[in-house]
Amino acid sequence: MNTANPLNSKLIFCIENKDFNKYLKSTSDETDKRIKFLEIENIPRAVAENPDATLVLQSDVNENIFFDIGKKLKGIFFKELKVIFLSFDYLIKSDALKGFSSFIQAPCSLELIIEEATRLNDHRKRILLIDDSKLVHKNLVGPLKEKGFIVEQAFDGQEGVETALSTKPDLVICDIEMPIMNGFEACAEIRNNKVTQDCYIIMSSTLKSAEDQKKGFAAGVDEYMPKPVIFDDLLERINRSFALQSVLREKILIIDEDEYQAENIANYLNKQGFSTRTCSGISDAQRLLKKFSSDLIISSTSLKDGSIIDVDKICKSEQTNSDLAFIGLVDQDNEGDRRMALNAGAKDTVATPPTAEALAAVVERTLAEMRTERERDQFQRYVSKASFQSALEKSVLSELSLPSRAEKRQATVFFLDIAQFTGRCERYSPEEIVSQINNMFESITEIITKNGGDIDKFMGDACMSFWFSEGDRQNYDKCLLSILEIQKAIKELNDSDPIMKEDPLKVRMGLNSGDVILCDIGAAKARVDLTMIGDAVNIAARLETACSQYFIDNLVSDSVAKDAKDQFSIRIIDRIKVYGKDTPVAVYEIINEVENTSQKENDLIKHFEKGFEAYTKGKFSAGLKHFQKSKSLEIDRGYPSTPSDVYISRCEMLEKSPPKTWDGTWSLESK
């Protein structure tokens, strides 16, 4: 790596364009551990491990995705993260600079990227003071430097513009009355030049009239501060402007035929840190949304090629964010337009012409509600419904100092695990294993939640779920139906993939009902999980494990199965003592819904249960004959043996060596 600029931070690159990626790699030093080239899916972990690094992103095809990932990393998790966005499309510069630390047009050299990263990691902000008064410079330059700022100086408007273009200041403080070029002209040139158009400008002058201030704002000034300047007041404004610039705000699309009104709305929102775009109609909005993502739309009710009803259709289209929302601009006192906008799906409305205060209130409130909904949805992806409700209760009732939750509930508990998972891990790469598990759990989660269940936790290749009792057998039906639907979903998953068709996923499922203790488990000051414990939970877990001993994929306890035989075809599998328990449990296999059960399945159940009845009475020879008949009727689950085979072996063994005492109970010797 040949560069005169010392690298003062780690660089994490994610370059989508393959040729550009190859070029940058070829000019870097492969032994330099401060530079990493990664795929997009590895970026969050790398940033979490190196929060002081500078992230360099470039995208051609998935620009919205890269923007979204960078936005979340910088805006939510690592607010001090430095992000340089590279693009071959110069038109996205304004969007990039609103969201990230810097923009560089690609292709570019690695040396230029390092130079920019070095500048970004010089944490001192650069301020340009343009004033013809040496006294002003004397009073401000020293104190600003003492506060850690780099201060550039210029003594007339022309010198100020030239200095701004060469030093790229973060903030400009500019007087009005100066020789060669006045402050209005200087600020206009600084604002209109692409190099300096995004710097913050404070105009400071003894000219205080409304007309002078209006001229300043027309020239692109952000704030007006009358002289004499009190340093503490100036410092507060400077710090506030830098804090505003560091906050990553949302992207807003404004649809309005009134270009003047649209521009005024955009200017105000830009000053609040938002990134805005404007257009005059539906077709223009659709074109922009295909190229640039947006978080919110502000639209007039009547447009040249449609209405606000069409805006709702845009928000729901596949090209937009899933939670894109819109606000309606309605004529003052036009109740009909307001109702039409709300009926069309608008989150809120703003009366036109909008005041800054009204616009700010509606936009901020709408975005806050959207963020809350998004965060709640994200939160619920990682915790069970019961945990979410408990967290909500504790948050709302926090002043009551509630103790840790511990209550007895009636629940049906479900465990699922992938059979022979260790061997599967040895046959596939980590990425393939994770993909297989996630695809499976995606289907399982949908089935369980659709049937009213709650996911308690995922444990590697296993899943624990539950249904709280509703006081009748309705929950049992939902639980058993979930097992049948999971069987079908896993078969479809295996059949849809050539690899998994040859090497199918197999699962074990255990289901039990009884009293559980719903409680907070963990360290109160660190992390607490809401979960359930108790015998009913332990038995469900033991039944899931015991499936492998009978070569089936589900075992259901008598507490669930006894009331479900009218709707489901079920066969008894055994009366067992699970590991660690002395009381025997009758366990069953669910085979089908009654209305869908075939004659072959009915015959299987009939012969198997006759065999089991003889077996429990100690009539092993009679039982053997029935199990030999049921063997030919067994359902092919892809296992090397069947429950009938298990009982044929038992009957043959017990007939040769009859037990002294026999009650038909079998003890499981392992968990």
VEXVEX-220763 format. One record per residue (C-alpha): residue in three letters; residue number from 1; x, y, z. Coordinates in pm, whole numbers. Example, Ala and Ser with C-alpha at 12.3 -4.5 7.8 and 13.67 -1.06 7.14 Angstrom:
2
rest; nr; east; north; up
ALA; 1; 1230; -450; 780
SER; 2; 1367; -106; 714
***
This chain:
671
rest; nr; east; north; up
MET; 1; 0; 0; 0
ASN; 2; 171; 311; -124
THR; 3; 29; 615; 48
ALA; 4; 160; 919; 227
ASN; 5; -142; 927; 455
PRO; 6; -102; 720; 773
LEU; 7; -409; 512; 844
ASN; 8; -544; 620; 1184
SER; 9; -832; 371; 1209
LYS; 10; -934; 28; 1090
LEU; 11; -1111; 19; 755
ILE; 12; -1394; -227; 692
PHE; 13; -1483; -248; 323
CYS; 14; -1802; -389; 170
ILE; 15; -1774; -334; -206
GLU; 16; -2053; -483; -418
ASN; 17; -1897; -411; -759
LYS; 18; -1663; -706; -821
ASP; 19; -1418; -522; -1049
PHE; 20; -1391; -227; -813
ASN; 21; -1351; -463; -517
LYS; 22; -1072; -647; -699
TYR; 23; -898; -319; -782
LEU; 24; -904; -192; -424
LYS; 25; -778; -525; -293
SER; 26; -492; -525; -544
THR; 27; -371; -185; -421
SER; 28; -392; -274; -53
ASP; 29; -135; -448; 163
GLU; 30; -275; -795; 235
THR; 31; -68; -815; 553
ASP; 32; -220; -495; 694
LYS; 33; -472; -621; 950
ARG; 34; -627; -276; 971
ILE; 35; -801; -329; 635
LYS; 36; -1077; -588; 589
PHE; 37; -1287; -671; 284
LEU; 38; -1613; -841; 386
GLU; 39; -1951; -948; 249
ILE; 40; -2254; -748; 360
GLU; 41; -2385; -1021; 595
ASN; 42; -2058; -1007; 794
ILE; 43; -2060; -629; 840
PRO; 44; -2271; -601; 1162
ARG; 45; -2048; -844; 1353
ALA; 46; -1729; -675; 1226
VAL; 47; -1858; -332; 1330
ALA; 48; -1967; -465; 1670
GLU; 49; -1615; -601; 1723
ASN; 50; -1450; -280; 1589
PRO; 51; -1685; 12; 1670
ASP; 52; -1401; 262; 1618
ALA; 53; -1341; 142; 1263
THR; 54; -1441; 335; 951
LEU; 55; -1697; 151; 738
VAL; 56; -1670; 187; 359
LEU; 57; -1982; 84; 164
GLN; 58; -2040; 64; -213
SER; 59; -2340; -76; -394
ASP; 60; -2470; -92; -750
VAL; 61; -2775; -319; -732
ASN; 62; -2876; -331; -365
GLU; 63; -2833; 38; -283
ASN; 64; -3144; 54; -63
ILE; 65; -3030; -248; 138
PHE; 66; -2681; -103; 190
PHE; 67; -2833; 233; 287
ASP; 68; -3065; 62; 535
ILE; 69; -2789; -145; 696
GLY; 70; -2556; 154; 724
LYS; 71; -2841; 363; 860
LYS; 72; -2923; 113; 1134
LEU; 73; -2559; 66; 1232
LYS; 74; -2485; 438; 1253
GLY; 75; -2825; 569; 1354
ILE; 76; -2927; 313; 1615
PHE; 77; -2638; 103; 1743
PHE; 78; -2314; 299; 1683
LYS; 79; -2390; 669; 1660
GLU; 80; -2020; 760; 1642
LEU; 81; -1948; 515; 1358
LYS; 82; -1776; 675; 1057
VAL; 83; -1930; 560; 728
ILE; 84; -1796; 649; 383
PHE; 85; -2041; 573; 102
LEU; 86; -1900; 514; -245
SER; 87; -2115; 516; -558
PHE; 88; -2077; 538; -933
ASP; 89; -2399; 743; -931
TYR; 90; -2325; 1103; -829
LEU; 91; -2699; 1176; -795
ILE; 92; -2720; 992; -464
LYS; 93; -2457; 1214; -302
SER; 94; -2712; 1430; -122
ASP; 95; -2885; 1123; 24
ALA; 96; -2553; 969; 125
LEU; 97; -2430; 1284; 298
LYS; 98; -2755; 1311; 492
GLY; 99; -2708; 961; 626
PHE; 100; -2336; 899; 639
SER; 101; -2013; 1071; 726
SER; 102; -1882; 1116; 374
PHE; 103; -1943; 1047; 5
ILE; 104; -1681; 966; -261
GLN; 105; -1767; 908; -623
ALA; 106; -1642; 575; -754
PRO; 107; -1415; 461; -901
CYS; 108; -1151; 609; -674
SER; 109; -816; 513; -533
LEU; 110; -755; 341; -202
GLU; 111; -530; 635; -115
LEU; 112; -823; 877; -150
ILE; 113; -1039; 658; 76
ILE; 114; -764; 642; 338
GLU; 115; -719; 1019; 317
GLU; 116; -1090; 1070; 378
ALA; 117; -1097; 816; 661
THR; 118; -803; 992; 824
ARG; 119; -986; 1324; 799
LEU; 120; -1302; 1175; 948
ASN; 121; -1111; 1030; 1239
ASP; 122; -952; 1362; 1320
HIS; 123; -1236; 1426; 1559
ARG; 124; -1185; 1800; 1569
LYS; 125; -1446; 1999; 1381
ARG; 126; -1329; 2266; 1135
ILE; 127; -1478; 2616; 1165
LEU; 128; -1425; 2898; 915
LEU; 129; -1458; 3253; 1051
ILE; 130; -1519; 3517; 778
ASP; 131; -1514; 3871; 920
ASP; 132; -1325; 4188; 835
SER; 133; -1297; 4282; 1202
LYS; 134; -965; 4179; 1358
LEU; 135; -1125; 4233; 1699
VAL; 136; -1386; 3965; 1623
HIS; 137; -1108; 3725; 1521
LYS; 138; -917; 3804; 1839
ASN; 139; -1223; 3744; 2060
LEU; 140; -1337; 3420; 1893
VAL; 141; -1040; 3231; 1743
GLY; 142; -854; 3165; 2067
PRO; 143; -1157; 3044; 2269
LEU; 144; -1274; 2823; 1979
LYS; 145; -933; 2658; 1954
GLU; 146; -934; 2605; 2330
LYS; 147; -1262; 2415; 2285
GLY; 148; -1087; 2178; 2045
PHE; 149; -1197; 2321; 1708
ILE; 150; -971; 2375; 1409
VAL; 151; -1026; 2739; 1310
GLU; 152; -965; 2880; 960
GLN; 153; -968; 3258; 912
ALA; 154; -1070; 3490; 628
PHE; 155; -1102; 3871; 634
ASP; 156; -1327; 3938; 335
GLY; 157; -1599; 3755; 143
GLN; 158; -1383; 3654; -151
GLU; 159; -1110; 3513; 73
GLY; 160; -1381; 3336; 272
VAL; 161; -1518; 3155; -35
GLU; 162; -1169; 3049; -146
THR; 163; -1081; 2925; 204
ALA; 164; -1407; 2733; 230
LEU; 165; -1342; 2553; -99
SER; 166; -989; 2456; 0
THR; 167; -1048; 2353; 364
LYS; 168; -1406; 2211; 350
PRO; 169; -1518; 2347; 690
ASP; 170; -1791; 2185; 895
LEU; 171; -1931; 2523; 997
VAL; 172; -1899; 2883; 873
ILE; 173; -1946; 3200; 1080
CYS; 174; -1989; 3492; 839
ASP; 175; -2028; 3870; 872
ILE; 176; -2236; 4074; 622
GLU; 177; -2056; 4406; 564
MET; 178; -1712; 4319; 423
PRO; 179; -1490; 4447; 140
ILE; 180; -1459; 4285; -208
MET; 181; -1760; 4051; -151
ASN; 182; -2031; 4095; 112
GLY; 183; -2159; 3821; 338
PHE; 184; -2480; 3756; 140
GLU; 185; -2278; 3692; -176
ALA; 186; -2016; 3482; 5
CYS; 187; -2275; 3261; 176
ALA; 188; -2464; 3212; -151
GLU; 189; -2146; 3096; -327
ILE; 190; -2054; 2861; -41
ARG; 191; -2405; 2715; -33
ASN; 192; -2426; 2671; -412
ASN; 193; -2088; 2500; -454
LYS; 194; -2102; 2118; -443
VAL; 195; -1786; 2106; -230
THR; 196; -1932; 2316; 51
GLN; 197; -2308; 2301; -1
ASP; 198; -2368; 2094; 312
CYS; 199; -2172; 2296; 567
TYR; 200; -2366; 2477; 839
ILE; 201; -2368; 2859; 811
ILE; 202; -2425; 3105; 1094
MET; 203; -2456; 3466; 983
SER; 204; -2352; 3717; 1247
SER; 205; -2387; 4094; 1197
THR; 206; -2486; 4425; 1350
LEU; 207; -2752; 4445; 1077
LYS; 208; -3058; 4309; 1256
SER; 209; -3358; 4408; 1044
ALA; 210; -3608; 4152; 923
GLU; 211; -3516; 4240; 565
ASP; 212; -3145; 4165; 627
GLN; 213; -3228; 3835; 796
LYS; 214; -3455; 3745; 504
LYS; 215; -3168; 3811; 261
GLY; 216; -2942; 3589; 470
PHE; 217; -3181; 3295; 471
ALA; 218; -3237; 3341; 97
ALA; 219; -2858; 3311; 51
GLY; 220; -2862; 2973; 228
VAL; 221; -2782; 3071; 585
ASP; 222; -2895; 2826; 857
GLU; 223; -2898; 3062; 1155
TYR; 224; -2882; 3437; 1215
MET; 225; -2701; 3568; 1525
PRO; 226; -2687; 3942; 1596
LYS; 227; -2369; 4114; 1714
PRO; 228; -2217; 4167; 1962
VAL; 229; -2156; 3794; 1992
ILE; 230; -2152; 3639; 2337
PHE; 231; -1911; 3344; 2312
ASP; 232; -2110; 3105; 2532
ASP; 233; -2421; 3165; 2318
LEU; 234; -2219; 3108; 2001
LEU; 235; -2066; 2789; 2143
GLU; 236; -2411; 2655; 2233
ARG; 237; -2530; 2715; 1875
ILE; 238; -2219; 2551; 1730
ASN; 239; -2254; 2241; 1948
ARG; 240; -2625; 2218; 1872
SER; 241; -2562; 2234; 1497
PHE; 242; -2298; 1958; 1515
ALA; 243; -2528; 1743; 1727
LEU; 244; -2803; 1791; 1467
GLN; 245; -2568; 1698; 1183
SER; 246; -2460; 1378; 1360
VAL; 247; -2817; 1252; 1399
LEU; 248; -2921; 1027; 1114
ARG; 249; -3276; 1126; 1025
GLU; 250; -3532; 966; 797
LYS; 251; -3580; 1012; 422
ILE; 252; -3896; 1198; 326
LEU; 253; -4056; 1226; -19
ILE; 254; -4277; 1533; -75
ILE; 255; -4544; 1506; -350
ASP; 256; -4700; 1843; -429
GLU; 257; -4793; 2028; -749
ASP; 258; -4717; 2357; -572
GLU; 259; -4339; 2362; -622
TYR; 260; -4293; 2665; -397
GLN; 261; -4478; 2498; -109
ALA; 262; -4290; 2170; -164
GLU; 263; -3957; 2352; -161
ASN; 264; -4042; 2536; 161
ILE; 265; -4140; 2210; 331
ALA; 266; -3819; 2045; 208
ASN; 267; -3600; 2333; 326
TYR; 268; -3748; 2324; 673
LEU; 269; -3716; 1946; 704
ASN; 270; -3358; 1956; 572
LYS; 271; -3267; 2195; 851
GLN; 272; -3401; 1940; 1098
GLY; 273; -3160; 1682; 958
PHE; 274; -3401; 1495; 730
SER; 275; -3316; 1394; 376
THR; 276; -3584; 1512; 134
ARG; 277; -3686; 1478; -230
THR; 278; -3971; 1652; -407
CYS; 279; -4190; 1567; -704
SER; 280; -4523; 1683; -844
GLY; 281; -4716; 1363; -915
ILE; 282; -4773; 990; -874
SER; 283; -4566; 876; -1174
ASP; 284; -4267; 1087; -1063
ALA; 285; -4301; 947; -711
GLN; 286; -4301; 589; -839
ARG; 287; -3989; 658; -1044
LEU; 288; -3806; 810; -746
LEU; 289; -3906; 528; -511
LYS; 290; -3764; 268; -749
LYS; 291; -3428; 445; -726
PHE; 292; -3428; 587; -374
SER; 293; -3581; 450; -55
SER; 294; -3805; 667; 165
ASP; 295; -3934; 637; 518
LEU; 296; -4226; 879; 491
ILE; 297; -4430; 1052; 220
ILE; 298; -4593; 1393; 257
SER; 299; -4853; 1440; -17
SER; 300; -5125; 1677; -132
THR; 301; -5470; 1525; -160
SER; 302; -5506; 1626; -528
LEU; 303; -5224; 1563; -775
LYS; 304; -5182; 1613; -1150
ASP; 305; -5204; 1241; -1226
GLY; 306; -5393; 1101; -931
SER; 307; -5486; 1160; -570
ILE; 308; -5384; 1069; -219
ILE; 309; -5564; 737; -264
ASP; 310; -5292; 645; -515
VAL; 311; -5026; 736; -257
ASP; 312; -5160; 459; -35
LYS; 313; -5119; 214; -326
ILE; 314; -4758; 329; -369
CYS; 315; -4687; 267; 0
LYS; 316; -4816; -90; -31
SER; 317; -4628; -172; -353
GLU; 318; -4338; -417; -360
GLN; 319; -4087; -145; -451
THR; 320; -4125; 36; -117
ASN; 321; -4035; -24; 246
SER; 322; -4283; -257; 414
ASP; 323; -4372; 13; 671
LEU; 324; -4371; 319; 443
ALA; 325; -4639; 563; 561
PHE; 326; -4774; 897; 444
ILE; 327; -4910; 1228; 575
GLY; 328; -5173; 1431; 387
LEU; 329; -5145; 1801; 302
VAL; 330; -5500; 1940; 315
ASP; 331; -5645; 2287; 257
GLN; 332; -5711; 2491; 567
ASP; 333; -6058; 2416; 710
ASN; 334; -6131; 2156; 438
GLU; 335; -6278; 1880; 651
GLY; 336; -6368; 1674; 344
ASP; 337; -6005; 1655; 227
ARG; 338; -5888; 1569; 578
ARG; 339; -6133; 1282; 605
MET; 340; -6044; 1157; 257
ALA; 341; -5673; 1153; 345
LEU; 342; -5730; 964; 671
ASN; 343; -5967; 721; 502
ALA; 344; -5704; 658; 233
GLY; 345; -5461; 548; 504
ALA; 346; -5274; 866; 597
LYS; 347; -5118; 856; 944
ASP; 348; -5210; 1222; 997
THR; 349; -5274; 1549; 811
VAL; 350; -5122; 1898; 801
ALA; 351; -5320; 2206; 702
THR; 352; -5176; 2416; 418
PRO; 353; -4992; 2640; 403
PRO; 354; -4814; 2455; 683
THR; 355; -4642; 2640; 965
ALA; 356; -4302; 2513; 1077
GLU; 357; -4444; 2425; 1419
ALA; 358; -4742; 2227; 1283
LEU; 359; -4529; 2045; 1027
ALA; 360; -4265; 1955; 1286
ALA; 361; -4524; 1828; 1533
VAL; 362; -4700; 1599; 1283
VAL; 363; -4381; 1466; 1119
GLU; 364; -4204; 1395; 1447
ARG; 365; -4512; 1235; 1603
THR; 366; -4572; 1015; 1297
LEU; 367; -4211; 901; 1278
ALA; 368; -4201; 834; 1653
GLU; 369; -4511; 613; 1621
MET; 370; -4357; 430; 1325
ARG; 371; -4030; 373; 1515
THR; 372; -4224; 241; 1813
GLU; 373; -4422; 0; 1594
ARG; 374; -4104; -114; 1418
GLU; 375; -3914; -164; 1743
ARG; 376; -4208; -353; 1895
ASP; 377; -4226; -581; 1592
GLN; 378; -3850; -640; 1606
PHE; 379; -3866; -703; 1981
GLN; 380; -4144; -957; 1940
ARG; 381; -3933; -1150; 1691
TYR; 382; -3684; -1223; 1969
VAL; 383; -3911; -1286; 2266
SER; 384; -4229; -1484; 2322
LYS; 385; -4567; -1311; 2341
ALA; 386; -4578; -1389; 2713
SER; 387; -4233; -1230; 2763
PHE; 388; -4340; -924; 2567
GLN; 389; -4654; -885; 2776
SER; 390; -4453; -928; 3096
ALA; 391; -4197; -669; 2985
LEU; 392; -4480; -433; 2894
GLU; 393; -4643; -477; 3235
LYS; 394; -4314; -415; 3415
SER; 395; -4243; -107; 3205
VAL; 396; -4588; 45; 3254
LEU; 397; -4604; -49; 3623
SER; 398; -4236; 19; 3697
GLU; 399; -4314; 263; 3980
LEU; 400; -4494; -12; 4171
SER; 401; -4167; -210; 4220
LEU; 402; -4324; -540; 4121
PRO; 403; -4145; -856; 4237
SER; 404; -4013; -1114; 3993
ARG; 405; -4300; -1302; 3831
ALA; 406; -4382; -1652; 3959
GLU; 407; -4729; -1788; 3899
LYS; 408; -4889; -2128; 3845
ARG; 409; -5063; -2174; 3510
GLN; 410; -5221; -2461; 3318
ALA; 411; -5038; -2507; 2989
THR; 412; -4971; -2750; 2707
VAL; 413; -4597; -2768; 2644
PHE; 414; -4441; -2865; 2311
PHE; 415; -4079; -2960; 2238
LEU; 416; -3931; -3016; 1892
ASP; 417; -3578; -3125; 1804
ILE; 418; -3397; -3229; 1485
ALA; 419; -3310; -3598; 1486
GLN; 420; -2946; -3698; 1429
PHE; 421; -2840; -3334; 1416
THR; 422; -2475; -3391; 1514
GLY; 423; -2415; -3609; 1210
ARG; 424; -2589; -3354; 991
CYS; 425; -2352; -3082; 1110
GLU; 426; -2058; -3294; 997
ARG; 427; -2203; -3333; 645
TYR; 428; -2278; -2967; 570
SER; 429; -2111; -2627; 599
PRO; 430; -2216; -2390; 880
GLU; 431; -2400; -2170; 630
GLU; 432; -2595; -2466; 491
ILE; 433; -2688; -2590; 840
VAL; 434; -2810; -2248; 953
SER; 435; -3011; -2208; 632
GLN; 436; -3177; -2549; 679
ILE; 437; -3263; -2477; 1044
ASN; 438; -3398; -2128; 975
ASN; 439; -3612; -2246; 684
MET; 440; -3757; -2517; 905
PHE; 441; -3820; -2285; 1202
GLU; 442; -3978; -2027; 970
SER; 443; -4249; -2279; 880
ILE; 444; -4284; -2416; 1234
THR; 445; -4318; -2069; 1388
GLU; 446; -4587; -1973; 1140
ILE; 447; -4784; -2292; 1218
ILE; 448; -4759; -2260; 1597
THR; 449; -4850; -1891; 1608
LYS; 450; -5135; -1942; 1360
ASN; 451; -5276; -2206; 1593
GLY; 452; -5258; -1976; 1893
GLY; 453; -4930; -2102; 2041
ASP; 454; -4635; -1905; 2171
ILE; 455; -4267; -1970; 2100
ASP; 456; -4087; -1977; 2434
LYS; 457; -3736; -2016; 2297
PHE; 458; -3514; -2161; 2027
MET; 459; -3227; -2373; 2157
GLY; 460; -2990; -2445; 1869
ASP; 461; -3174; -2709; 1666
ALA; 462; -3459; -2734; 1920
CYS; 463; -3771; -2533; 1992
MET; 464; -3995; -2501; 2298
SER; 465; -4351; -2371; 2262
PHE; 466; -4665; -2360; 2471
TRP; 467; -5039; -2297; 2476
PHE; 468; -5205; -2164; 2790
SER; 469; -5523; -2348; 2885
GLU; 470; -5849; -2184; 2786
GLY; 471; -6050; -2405; 3021
ASP; 472; -6165; -2654; 2757
ARG; 473; -6020; -2898; 2503
GLN; 474; -5991; -2633; 2233
ASN; 475; -5619; -2584; 2297
TYR; 476; -5554; -2957; 2270
ASP; 477; -5704; -2957; 1922
LYS; 478; -5479; -2668; 1819
CYS; 479; -5172; -2841; 1959
LEU; 480; -5239; -3171; 1785
LEU; 481; -5328; -2996; 1461
SER; 482; -4992; -2817; 1481
ILE; 483; -4810; -3152; 1491
LEU; 484; -4985; -3271; 1174
GLU; 485; -4919; -2941; 996
ILE; 486; -4551; -2949; 1098
GLN; 487; -4521; -3301; 955
LYS; 488; -4663; -3178; 626
ALA; 489; -4446; -2862; 621
ILE; 490; -4124; -3056; 680
LYS; 491; -4212; -3304; 405
GLU; 492; -4272; -3013; 165
LEU; 493; -3944; -2855; 274
ASN; 494; -3754; -3178; 211
ASP; 495; -3922; -3234; -126
SER; 496; -3851; -2880; -245
ASP; 497; -3472; -2909; -216
PRO; 498; -3272; -3171; -414
ILE; 499; -3013; -3209; -135
MET; 500; -3270; -3242; 142
LYS; 501; -3476; -3478; -69
GLU; 502; -3180; -3718; -61
ASP; 503; -3094; -3636; 302
PRO; 504; -3425; -3525; 459
LEU; 505; -3467; -3344; 787
LYS; 506; -3637; -3554; 1054
VAL; 507; -3777; -3416; 1377
ARG; 508; -3897; -3544; 1713
MET; 509; -4194; -3382; 1887
GLY; 510; -4317; -3417; 2245
LEU; 511; -4644; -3278; 2381
ASN; 512; -4770; -3273; 2739
SER; 513; -5019; -3077; 2947
GLY; 514; -5027; -2985; 3314
ASP; 515; -4944; -2729; 3579
VAL; 516; -4637; -2512; 3509
ILE; 517; -4469; -2226; 3692
LEU; 518; -4445; -1918; 3470
CYS; 519; -4154; -1722; 3611
ASP; 520; -3863; -1484; 3561
ILE; 521; -3534; -1675; 3551
GLY; 522; -3196; -1504; 3546
ALA; 523; -2997; -1225; 3707
ALA; 524; -3227; -935; 3796
LYS; 525; -2959; -672; 3732
ALA; 526; -2839; -817; 3403
ARG; 527; -3081; -1029; 3201
VAL; 528; -3405; -1205; 3285
ASP; 529; -3599; -1454; 3072
LEU; 530; -3966; -1523; 3122
THR; 531; -4002; -1900; 3091
MET; 532; -4183; -2195; 3245
ILE; 533; -4060; -2477; 3465
GLY; 534; -4213; -2781; 3634
ASP; 535; -4293; -3149; 3583
ALA; 536; -4521; -3085; 3287
VAL; 537; -4230; -2918; 3106
ASN; 538; -3985; -3194; 3194
ILE; 539; -4221; -3469; 3074
ALA; 540; -4278; -3292; 2740
ALA; 541; -3900; -3278; 2693
ARG; 542; -3862; -3648; 2784
LEU; 543; -4136; -3747; 2536
GLU; 544; -3960; -3562; 2254
THR; 545; -3639; -3756; 2328
ALA; 546; -3826; -4087; 2363
CYS; 547; -3959; -4068; 2004
SER; 548; -3629; -4215; 1882
GLN; 549; -3689; -4536; 2082
TYR; 550; -4010; -4604; 1888
PHE; 551; -3895; -4473; 1547
ILE; 552; -4172; -4214; 1525
ASP; 553; -4175; -3834; 1511
ASN; 554; -4427; -3751; 1785
LEU; 555; -4529; -3865; 2131
VAL; 556; -4830; -3713; 2307
SER; 557; -4914; -3771; 2671
ASP; 558; -5247; -3903; 2792
SER; 559; -5326; -3561; 2943
VAL; 560; -5363; -3427; 2587
ALA; 561; -5469; -3735; 2391
LYS; 562; -5755; -3859; 2613
ASP; 563; -5994; -3581; 2506
ALA; 564; -5893; -3564; 2141
LYS; 565; -5994; -3901; 1998
ASP; 566; -6318; -3769; 1847
GLN; 567; -6125; -3541; 1612
PHE; 568; -5790; -3718; 1571
SER; 569; -5683; -4072; 1489
ILE; 570; -5443; -4167; 1767
ARG; 571; -5278; -4493; 1868
ILE; 572; -5132; -4578; 2204
ILE; 573; -4757; -4633; 2189
ASP; 574; -4666; -4732; 2545
ARG; 575; -4708; -4684; 2917
ILE; 576; -4373; -4554; 3030
LYS; 577; -4187; -4429; 3332
VAL; 578; -3980; -4139; 3205
TYR; 579; -3633; -4087; 3346
GLY; 580; -3651; -3948; 3698
LYS; 581; -4024; -4018; 3750
ASP; 582; -4200; -4315; 3918
THR; 583; -4554; -4249; 3795
PRO; 584; -4618; -4411; 3454
VAL; 585; -4747; -4202; 3164
ALA; 586; -4956; -4336; 2877
VAL; 587; -4815; -4196; 2551
TYR; 588; -4970; -4183; 2206
GLU; 589; -4883; -4111; 1845
ILE; 590; -5109; -3880; 1651
ILE; 591; -5157; -4018; 1300
ASN; 592; -5418; -3802; 1127
GLU; 593; -5741; -3611; 1162
VAL; 594; -6038; -3850; 1179
GLU; 595; -6197; -3713; 862
ASN; 596; -5875; -3763; 666
THR; 597; -5777; -4105; 805
SER; 598; -5736; -4380; 544
GLN; 599; -5860; -4739; 583
LYS; 600; -5498; -4853; 604
GLU; 601; -5434; -4614; 895
ASN; 602; -5750; -4733; 1073
ASP; 603; -5639; -5095; 1030
LEU; 604; -5294; -5008; 1164
ILE; 605; -5446; -4854; 1477
LYS; 606; -5683; -5150; 1526
HIS; 607; -5419; -5425; 1502
PHE; 608; -5156; -5230; 1696
GLU; 609; -5389; -5154; 1986
LYS; 610; -5511; -5517; 2001
GLY; 611; -5148; -5622; 2016
PHE; 612; -5078; -5363; 2289
GLU; 613; -5379; -5480; 2493
ALA; 614; -5254; -5841; 2483
TYR; 615; -4900; -5723; 2560
THR; 616; -5007; -5530; 2872
LYS; 617; -5197; -5840; 2998
GLY; 618; -4882; -6050; 2957
LYS; 619; -5022; -6244; 2657
PHE; 620; -4704; -6196; 2454
SER; 621; -4774; -6467; 2196
ALA; 622; -5115; -6320; 2109
GLY; 623; -4968; -5972; 2104
LEU; 624; -4692; -6085; 1870
LYS; 625; -4947; -6198; 1607
HIS; 626; -5123; -5860; 1606
PHE; 627; -4794; -5668; 1586
GLN; 628; -4688; -5882; 1290
LYS; 629; -5011; -5777; 1116
SER; 630; -4964; -5408; 1205
LYS; 631; -4603; -5411; 1081
SER; 632; -4711; -5432; 718
LEU; 633; -4943; -5134; 770
GLU; 634; -4686; -4903; 932
ILE; 635; -4642; -4552; 788
ASP; 636; -4303; -4494; 625
ARG; 637; -4144; -4214; 829
GLY; 638; -3799; -4274; 684
TYR; 639; -3672; -4457; 993
PRO; 640; -3497; -4798; 985
SER; 641; -3761; -4954; 1208
THR; 642; -4119; -4906; 1335
PRO; 643; -4317; -4927; 1662
SER; 644; -4447; -5269; 1549
ASP; 645; -4086; -5391; 1515
VAL; 646; -4013; -5265; 1867
TYR; 647; -4302; -5469; 2009
ILE; 648; -4225; -5780; 1802
SER; 649; -3877; -5779; 1960
ARG; 650; -4019; -5716; 2308
CYS; 651; -4283; -5990; 2279
GLU; 652; -4027; -6242; 2154
MET; 653; -3790; -6151; 2438
LEU; 654; -4058; -6151; 2709
GLU; 655; -4210; -6477; 2589
LYS; 656; -3871; -6648; 2622
SER; 657; -3807; -6491; 2964
PRO; 658; -4142; -6398; 3121
PRO; 659; -4114; -6139; 3402
LYS; 660; -4220; -6239; 3753
THR; 661; -4443; -5933; 3787
TRP; 662; -4588; -5746; 3490
ASP; 663; -4812; -5441; 3462
GLY; 664; -4728; -5342; 3104
THR; 665; -4510; -5046; 3209
TRP; 666; -4175; -4981; 3040
SER; 667; -3903; -4775; 3206
LEU; 668; -3690; -4534; 3005
GLU; 669; -3333; -4546; 3130
SER; 670; -3217; -4216; 2982
LYS; 671; -3343; -3861; 2939
***
